[in-house]
């Protein structure tokens, strides 16, 4: 294997590792988003359930407490929505980085493969030339005793 083939192979391997790393970061970001979305859904469900708990026969203080708690829930929901939005944006950025890393890895892999193929063909040509040379030599004269 030539030095350039060896170097390109190492570069392709490193690019593959970077693409793998980017893929793992992408998966982590997907999990964060899924978790954030689940938390948002839980908050919304809890708010909806809690909003339906107040029925007749309550005093003003209870009604005010109920409304204040609903307001805090709504604020928490809005906060979680912004967290989820940031997570979506971060996921998109990780996806872009992963696609770029994967593309680089594929390109370097392709070049490394071409270098390996060229080395193999050069080796085959050299072996064929040696074989041709051996077949074209006149046969060696046997040793005669004299």
DRENNUKE-204015 format. One record per residue: x, y, z of N, C-alpha, C, O in turn; residue in three letters; residue number from 1. Coordinates in steps of 0.1 Angstrom, whole numbers, plus 2048, in hexadecimal, padded with zeros to 3 digits. Layout:
BEGIN
n_east/n_north/n_up/ca_east/ca_north/ca_up/c_east/c_north/c_up/o_east/o_north/o_up/aa/i
X/Y/Z/X/Y/Z/X/Y/Z/X/Y/Z/ALA/NUM
...
% end
This chain:
BEGIN
n_east/n_north/n_up/ca_east/ca_north/ca_up/c_east/c_north/c_up/o_east/o_north/o_up/aa/i
809/7F4/800/800/800/800/809/80C/800/813/80D/807/UNK/1
806/816/7F8/80E/822/7F7/80B/82B/803/801/82A/80A/UNK/2
814/835/805/812/83E/810/805/846/80E/7FE/849/818/UNK/3
803/84A/802/7F7/852/7FF/7EA/84A/802/7E0/84F/808/UNK/4
7EA/83E/7FF/7DF/835/801/7DD/833/810/7D2/834/815/UNK/5
7E8/831/817/7E8/82F/826/7E2/83C/82C/7DA/83B/835/UNK/6
7E8/847/828/7E3/854/82E/7D4/857/82B/7CD/85B/834/UNK/7
7D0/854/81F/7C2/856/81B/7B9/84C/823/7AE/850/827/UNK/8
7BE/840/825/7B6/837/82D/7B4/83B/83B/7AA/83A/841/UNK/9
7BF/841/841/7BE/846/84F/7B5/852/84F/7AD/853/859/UNK/10
7B6/85B/845/7AD/866/845/79E/862/844/796/868/84A/UNK/11
79C/858/83B/78E/853/83A/789/84D/847/77E/84E/84A/UNK/12
792/845/84D/78E/83F/85A/78B/84A/865/781/849/86C/UNK/13
793/854/865/790/85F/86F/783/866/86B/77C/869/874/UNK/14
781/868/85F/774/86F/85A/768/866/85E/75E/86B/862/UNK/15
76A/859/85D/75F/850/861/75D/850/870/751/850/874/UNK/16
767/851/877/765/853/886/75E/860/889/755/860/892/UNK/17
762/86A/883/75B/877/885/74C/876/881/744/87C/888/UNK/18
749/870/876/73B/86E/872/734/866/87C/728/869/87F/UNK/19
73A/85C/882/734/854/88C/731/85C/899/727/85B/89F/UNK/20
73B/864/89C/739/86D/8A8/72D/877/8A5/725/879/8AE/UNK/21
72D/87C/899/722/886/896/715/87E/896/70B/884/89B/UNK/22
715/872/892/708/86A/893/704/867/8A1/6F8/868/8A4/UNK/23
70D/865/8AA/70A/863/8B8/704/870/8BE/6FB/870/8C6/UNK/24
70B/87B/8BB/706/888/8C0/6F8/88B/8BA/6EF/890/8C2/UNK/25
6F5/887/8AE/6E8/889/8A8/6DE/880/8B0/6D3/885/8B3/UNK/26
6E1/874/8B2/6D8/86B/8BA/6D5/871/8C8/6CA/870/8CD/UNK/27
6E0/876/8CE/6DE/87C/8DC/6D4/888/8DB/6CB/889/8E3/UNK/28
6D6/890/8D1/6CD/89C/8CF/6BF/897/8CC/6B5/89E/8D1/UNK/29
6BD/88D/8C5/6B0/887/8C2/6A9/883/8CF/69D/885/8D1/UNK/30
6B1/87C/8D8/6AC/878/8E4/6A8/884/8ED/69E/884/8F4/UNK/31
6B0/88E/8ED/6AD/89A/8F5/6A0/8A0/8F0/698/8A4/8F8/UNK/32
69E/8A1/8E3/692/8A7/8DE/686/89E/8E1/67C/8A4/8E5/UNK/33
687/891/8E0/67C/889/8E4/679/88A/8F2/66D/88B/8F6/UNK/34
682/88B/8FB/680/88D/909/679/89B/90C/670/89C/913/UNK/35
67E/8A5/905/678/8B2/907/66A/8B3/902/661/8B9/908/UNK/36
667/8AC/8F7/659/8AC/8F1/650/8A4/8FB/645/8A8/8FD/UNK/37
655/899/901/64D/891/90A/64A/899/916/63F/899/91C/UNK/38
654/8A1/91B/652/8AA/927/647/8B4/924/63F/8B7/92C/UNK/39
648/8BA/918/63E/8C4/914/630/8BE/914/627/8C4/918/UNK/40
62F/8B2/90E/622/8AB/90D/61D/8A9/91B/611/8AA/91E/UNK/41
625/8A4/924/621/8A2/932/61C/8AE/939/611/8AE/93F/UNK/42
623/8B9/937/61F/8C6/93D/611/8CA/937/608/8CE/93E/UNK/43
60F/8C9/92A/603/8CD/924/5F7/8C4/929/5EC/8C9/92B/UNK/44
5FA/8B7/92A/5EF/8AE/92F/5EC/8B1/93D/5E0/8B1/941/UNK/45
5F6/8B4/945/5F3/8B7/953/5EB/8C4/954/5E2/8C5/95C/UNK/46
5EF/8CE/94C/5E8/8DA/94C/5D9/8D8/948/5D0/8DE/94F/UNK/47
5D7/8D0/93E/5C9/8CE/939/5C1/8C7/944/5B5/8CA/946/UNK/48
5C7/8BD/94B/5C0/8B6/955/5BD/8BF/961/5B2/8BF/967/UNK/49
5C7/8C7/965/5C6/8D0/970/5BC/8DB/96D/5B4/8DF/976/UNK/50
5BB/8E0/961/5B1/8EA/95D/5A3/8E5/95F/59A/8ED/962/UNK/51
5A1/8D8/95E/593/8D3/95F/590/8CF/96D/585/8C9/970/UNK/52
599/8D2/977/596/8CD/985/58D/8D7/98D/587/8D2/996/UNK/53
58C/8E3/989/584/8ED/991/576/8EC/98D/572/8EE/981/UNK/54
56E/8E9/996/55F/8E9/994/559/8F3/99E/55F/8F9/9A6/UNK/55
54C/8F3/99D/544/8FD/9A6/547/8FA/9B4/54C/8F0/9B8/UNK/56
543/904/9BC/544/903/9CB/552/906/9D0/556/901/9DA/UNK/57
55A/90F/9C9/567/913/9CE/567/921/9D2/55F/929/9CD/UNK/58
570/924/9DC/570/932/9E0/57A/93A/9D7/581/934/9CE/UNK/59
57B/947/9D8/583/950/9D0/592/94C/9D1/599/94C/9C7/UNK/60
596/949/9DD/5A4/946/9DF/5A8/939/9D8/5B3/939/9D1/UNK/61
5A0/92F/9D8/5A3/923/9D1/5A3/925/9C2/5AB/920/9BB/UNK/62
59A/92E/9BD/599/931/9AF/5A6/938/9AB/5AB/936/9A0/UNK/63
5AA/942/9B3/5B6/949/9B0/5C3/940/9B0/5CB/941/9A7/UNK/64
5C4/938/9BA/5CF/92E/9BA/5CF/925/9AE/5D9/922/9A8/UNK/65
5C3/921/9AA/5C2/918/99E/5C6/91F/992/5CE/91A/98A/UNK/66
5C2/92C/990/5C6/934/984/5D5/937/985/5DC/936/97A/UNK/67
5DB/93A/990/5E9/93C/991/5F1/930/98E/5FB/931/987/UNK/68
5ED/925/992/5F4/918/98F/5F3/915/980/5FD/911/97A/UNK/69
5E7/917/97A/5E6/916/96C/5EF/91F/964/5F5/91B/95A/UNK/70
5F0/92B/969/5F9/935/963/607/930/964/60F/931/95A/UNK/71
60C/92B/96F/619/926/970/61B/91A/967/626/918/961/UNK/72
611/911/966/612/906/95D/614/90B/94E/61C/906/947/UNK/73
60C/915/94B/60D/91B/93D/61B/920/93B/620/91F/930/UNK/74
620/927/945/62E/92D/943/638/921/942/641/922/93A/UNK/75
636/917/949/63F/90B/948/63E/905/93A/648/900/935/UNK/76
632/904/935/630/8FF/928/637/907/91D/63D/902/914/UNK/77
635/914/91E/63C/91D/915/64B/91C/916/652/91C/90B/UNK/78
650/91B/922/65E/919/923/663/90C/91D/66D/90B/915/UNK/79
65B/901/91F/65F/8F4/919/65E/8F4/90A/665/8EE/903/UNK/80
654/8FC/905/653/8FD/8F6/65F/904/8F0/664/900/8E6/UNK/81
664/90E/8F7/671/914/8F2/67D/90B/8F3/685/90B/8EB/UNK/82
67D/903/8FE/688/8F9/8FF/687/8EF/8F4/691/8EC/8EE/UNK/83
67B/8EA/8F1/679/8E1/8E6/67D/8E7/8D9/683/8E0/8D0/UNK/84
67A/8F3/8D7/67D/8FA/8CA/68D/8FB/8C9/692/8F8/8BE/UNK/85
694/8FE/8D4/6A2/8FF/8D3/6A8/8F1/8D1/6B2/8EF/8C9/UNK/86
6A2/8E7/8D7/6A6/8D9/8D4/6A5/8D5/8C6/6AD/8CE/8C0/UNK/87
69A/8D9/8C0/697/8D6/8B1/6A2/8DD/8A9/6A7/8D7/89F/UNK/88
6A5/8E9/8AC/6B0/8F1/8A5/6BD/8EA/8A6/6C5/8E9/89D/UNK/89
6C0/8E6/8B3/6CD/8DF/8B5/6CD/8D2/8AE/6D8/8CE/8A9/UNK/90
6C2/8CB/8AD/6C1/8BE/8A6/6C4/8C1/897/6CC/8B9/891/UNK/91
6BF/8CB/891/6C1/8CE/883/6D0/8D1/881/6D5/8CD/877/UNK/92
6D6/8D9/88A/6E4/8DC/889/6ED/8CF/889/6F6/8CD/882/UNK/93
6E9/8C6/892/6F0/8B9/893/6EE/8B1/887/6F7/8AA/882/UNK/94
6E2/8B1/882/6DF/8AA/875/6E8/8AF/86A/6ED/8A7/862/UNK/95
6E9/8BC/869/6F2/8C2/85E/700/8BE/860/707/8BB/856/UNK/96
705/8BF/86D/713/8BB/86F/715/8AC/86C/720/8A8/866/UNK/97
70C/8A4/870/70D/895/86D/70D/893/85E/715/88B/859/UNK/98
704/899/856/704/897/848/711/89B/842/716/895/839/UNK/99
716/8A7/846/723/8AB/841/72E/8A2/844/737/89E/83B/UNK/100
72F/89D/850/739/893/855/738/886/84D/742/881/849/UNK/101
72C/882/84B/729/875/844/72E/877/835/733/86E/82F/UNK/102
72B/882/82F/72E/885/821/73D/885/820/743/880/816/UNK/103
744/88C/829/753/88C/829/759/87E/82A/762/87B/823/UNK/104
753/877/833/758/869/835/756/860/828/75F/859/825/UNK/105
74B/862/822/748/85A/816/752/85E/80B/757/856/804/UNK/106
754/86B/80A/75D/870/7FF/76B/86B/801/772/866/7F8/UNK/107
770/86C/80E/77E/867/811/77E/858/80F/789/853/80B/UNK/108
774/851/813/774/843/811/775/83F/802/77C/836/7FE/UNK/109
76E/847/7FA/76E/844/7EB/77C/847/7E6/781/83F/7DE/UNK/110
782/852/7EA/790/855/7E5/79A/84A/7EA/7A2/846/7E3/UNK/111
799/846/7F7/7A1/83C/7FC/7A0/82F/7F4/7AA/828/7F2/UNK/112
793/82C/7F1/791/81F/7E9/797/820/7DB/79D/817/7D6/UNK/113
796/82C/7D5/79D/82E/7C8/7AC/82D/7C9/7B2/826/7C0/UNK/114
7B2/832/7D3/7C0/831/7D5/7C4/822/7D7/7CE/81D/7D2/UNK/115
7BC/81B/7DF/7BF/80C/7E1/7BD/805/7D4/7C6/7FC/7D1/UNK/116
7B3/808/7CC/7B2/801/7BF/7BD/805/7B6/7C2/7FC/7AF/UNK/117
7C2/811/7B6/7CD/815/7AE/7DA/80D/7B2/7E1/809/7AA/UNK/118
7DC/80C/7BF/7E8/805/7C4/7E7/7F6/7C0/7F1/7F0/7BC/UNK/119
7DB/7F0/7C1/7D9/7E2/7BE/7DC/7E0/7AF/7E2/7D7/7AB/UNK/120
7D6/7E9/7A6/7D9/7E8/798/7E8/7EA/795/7ED/7E2/78C/UNK/121
7EE/7F3/79B/7FD/7F4/799/804/7E8/79D/80E/7E4/797/UNK/122
801/7E2/7A9/807/7D5/7AD/804/7CA/7A3/80D/7C3/7A0/UNK/123
7F8/7C9/79E/7F5/7BF/794/7FD/7C1/787/802/7B7/781/UNK/124
7FE/7CE/783/806/7D1/777/815/7CD/779/81B/7C7/770/UNK/125
81A/7D0/785/828/7CC/788/82A/7BD/788/834/7B8/783/UNK/126
821/7B6/78E/822/7A8/78F/821/7A2/780/828/798/77D/UNK/127
818/7A7/778/816/7A2/76B/823/7A5/763/827/79D/75B/UNK/128
829/7B1/765/835/7B4/75D/840/7AB/762/848/7A6/759/UNK/129
841/7A7/76E/84B/79E/773/849/790/76D/852/789/769/UNK/130
83C/78C/76D/839/77F/767/83C/77F/758/842/775/753/UNK/131
839/789/751/83C/78A/743/84B/789/741/850/783/737/UNK/132
853/790/749/861/790/748/867/782/74A/870/77E/743/UNK/133
862/77B/754/866/76E/757/863/764/74B/86C/75C/748/UNK/134
858/766/745/855/75D/73A/85C/760/72D/85E/757/725/UNK/135
862/76C/72C/869/770/720/878/76D/721/87F/76E/717/UNK/136
87D/76A/72C/88B/767/72E/88E/759/727/886/750/728/UNK/137
89A/758/722/89D/74B/71C/89F/741/728/8A4/745/732/UNK/138
89C/735/725/89D/72B/730/8AC/72A/734/8B5/72B/72C/UNK/139
8AE/728/740/8BC/727/745/8C2/71A/741/8BB/710/740/UNK/140
8CF/71B/73D/8D5/70E/738/8D8/706/744/8DD/70A/74E/UNK/141
8D6/6F9/742/8D9/6F0/74E/8E8/6F0/750/8F0/6F1/747/UNK/142
8EB/6ED/75C/8FA/6EC/75F/8FF/6DF/759/8FA/6D4/75B/UNK/143
909/6E1/752/90F/6D5/74D/91C/6D1/754/924/6D9/759/UNK/144
91E/6C4/755/929/6C0/75C/934/6BE/752/932/6B9/747/UNK/145
93F/6C3/755/949/6C3/74B/956/6C1/74E/95F/6C1/745/UNK/146
% end
